[in-house]
């Protein structure tokens, strides 16, 4: 499966997730807030805590810097396709995290 296909499959598998755009990149949102996106053959996840730490420990993972100007988004971890076996796990963690955030707002 190609990276874009896996990204789309993961997003559609999550209840009430909606396809959208974030900084001109494809993303999925829950309750109007982005939790995953696709960028440079990588999946990007809004994470916190241990999930965030685990994602950034992976080889070639990094904080997401959509502008490319050295202004990374501190909660967003960009994980390359070489770790696609973990994308579902991180996608679920990102979904759960943002869903909880939107319930508090």
C-alpha positions in Angstrom: 0.0 0.0 0.0 1.3 3.4 -0.9 1.8 6.1 1.8 -1.1 8.3 0.7 -3.5 5.3 0.5 -2.6 4.2 4.1 -3.0 7.7 5.4 -6.5 8.0 3.8 -7.5 4.5 5.1 -6.4 5.4 8.6 -8.3 8.7 8.6 -11.5 7.2 7.2 -11.4 4.4 9.9 -11.8 6.9 12.7 -15.4 7.8 13.7 -16.6 11.2 12.5 -13.1 12.2 11.2 -13.5 14.6 8.2 -11.1 15.2 5.4 -9.9 18.7 5.1 -6.8 20.9 4.5 -4.3 22.4 6.8 -1.6 24.7 5.5 -2.6 23.5 2.0 -1.9 19.9 3.0 -4.4 17.1 3.3 -5.6 16.5 6.8 -8.3 14.9 8.9 -10.2 16.8 11.6 -12.4 15.9 14.5 -14.8 18.5 15.8 -13.2 21.0 13.4 -9.6 20.5 14.8 -6.9 18.8 12.8 -5.3 15.7 14.3 -3.4 14.1 11.4 -2.1 15.3 8.1 0.0 14.1 5.2 3.3 15.8 4.2 6.4 14.7 2.2 5.4 11.0 2.1 5.1 11.1 5.9 2.1 11.2 8.3 2.0 13.9 10.8 0.3 13.5 14.2 -0.8 15.9 16.9 0.4 14.1 20.0 1.3 14.7 23.7 3.0 12.7 26.4 4.5 9.3 25.8 3.0 9.0 22.3 4.7 12.2 21.3 8.0 11.1 22.8 7.8 7.6 21.2 7.1 9.2 17.8 10.0 11.5 18.0 12.4 8.8 19.0 11.9 7.0 15.7 14.6 7.3 13.1 14.0 10.2 10.7 11.0 11.5 12.8 10.9 15.2 13.5 8.8 18.0 14.7 6.5 19.2 11.8 7.7 22.4 10.2 5.2 23.1 7.4 6.8 26.4 6.4 10.3 25.0 6.2 11.5 28.1 8.0 12.7 26.5 11.3 9.4 27.2 13.1 8.3 23.6 14.0 4.9 23.0 15.7 5.8 21.5 19.0 2.9 19.1 19.4 3.1 17.7 15.8 5.4 14.8 15.0 6.2 13.9 11.4 6.8 10.2 11.0 8.2 8.8 7.8 6.7 6.0 5.7 9.5 3.6 6.9 7.5 3.5 10.2 4.1 3.0 8.6 3.5 0.0 10.8 3.0 2.5 13.7 0.9 5.0 11.8 -2.4 3.5 12.9 -1.3 3.6 16.6 -0.2 7.2 16.4 -3.3 8.1 14.4 -5.5 6.7 17.1 -3.5 8.5 19.8 -3.8 11.8 17.9 -7.5 11.3 17.4 -8.1 10.6 21.1 -6.0 13.5 22.1 -7.7 16.1 19.9 -11.1 14.6 20.6 -10.5 15.2 24.3 -9.3 18.7 23.7 -12.4 19.6 21.8 -14.6 18.3 24.5 -13.0 20.7 27.0 -13.5 23.8 24.8 
